[in-house]
Amino acid sequence: MTPRMLKVAAAQIGAVNRDADKKETVQRMVKLLEEARSKGVQLVVFPETTFTTFFPRFLFEDPAELEKYFEQGDDITTNQDVKPLFDLSRSSKIDMYVGYAERTDDGRGFNTCIYYSGQKGRILSKYRKIHLPGTKEPFADPEAINQLEKRYFEPGNLGFKAFRAPDLIPGVAKKGDIPAEAKTIGQGDPILGMMICNDRRWPEAWRMYGLQGVELIMVGYNTPWNAKHLFGFRKPMTDEQAEAEAYYHHKLVMEANSYMNACYSISAARAGYDDGKFDLISGSAIVSPNGYTIAQAKTIEDELVTADIGLDDCRQGKETTFDFDRHRRTEAYSLITSQTGVVEPELLAAEVP
Ligand code: CDT
């Protein structure tokens, strides 16, 4: 059997200011894609809303100003400003995950990412962010960092749909090569899944992909570290502690969920200080199915983080500890889909017999 090896990369993008020229930002992405090509990378993951600053931190009163941050249309790959990226992906035959703010043909707003197959020269899959964090209305405190995703986007309506990426690995099994009744774990074209930023903190999202045999999850993100209104105030923290905690939680969820679903993950940050002051963690990383970070960004700037991964390494977990077929107990999990918020047990009486 062909060993299912891939060279992959997270393409971290540093600061992008509010008034940045989209064409220049796309040129930074092109430069990283060229570096990926020179290193023989087959799949590159770019961050969430990569083409612009992370605009949901601002309240826009003027719809025309807001619209500058959205890509127009259901298929953005021929939009003038961003086309050079897709052209290079196609000519280099490098596949890409790219996040952007989507304004659909019928005027709806989503926080979206696409998987563009450089091999096939077209969009293979689209995902729209399901777990939108933050608020609809800005915080009363004028000093607060807002995250108005619930104002600008609808929750994603495409579900968590895993897909196979054709031609990324030559020589793998295809339909008909294996008897229909045989188990195909660890064979065929790679099984991929996409999430966006806050989704990575939700085990339900990972398990939805885990149940489709996912081998590699891709996540782009914009994570502020000094955003006390968003993360809460219960424990007083220094700036250094707040920053360390944001990095810790990012690494924790990427490693734990990769392990619990026996899959690789690639996370790509929009990092640095937008407009010289709005902080975003870096920490772009590639994590193994055993939950180890095997490559990690060293800067808060534009940076390509690469690793060689063997998808067959997913089999160990999928066939043992996390063999869902043998070990999951769905009869005990009904609350997960029947209830949204927390319902606590009643308070105890003063004297418990
Ligand atoms: N972009 C995005 O989803 N950011 C959020 C910030 C935290 S909101 C509490 C994240 O999960 O990283």
Boltz pocket constraint, residues with backbone or C-beta under 6 A from the ligand:
constraints:
  - pocket:
      binder: B
      contacts: [[A, 48], [A, 131], [A, 133], [A, 134], [A, 147], [A, 196], [A, 197], [A, 198], [A, 199], [A, 201], [A, 221], [A, 222], [A, 223], [A, 224], [A, 230], [A, 231]]
      max_distance: 6.0
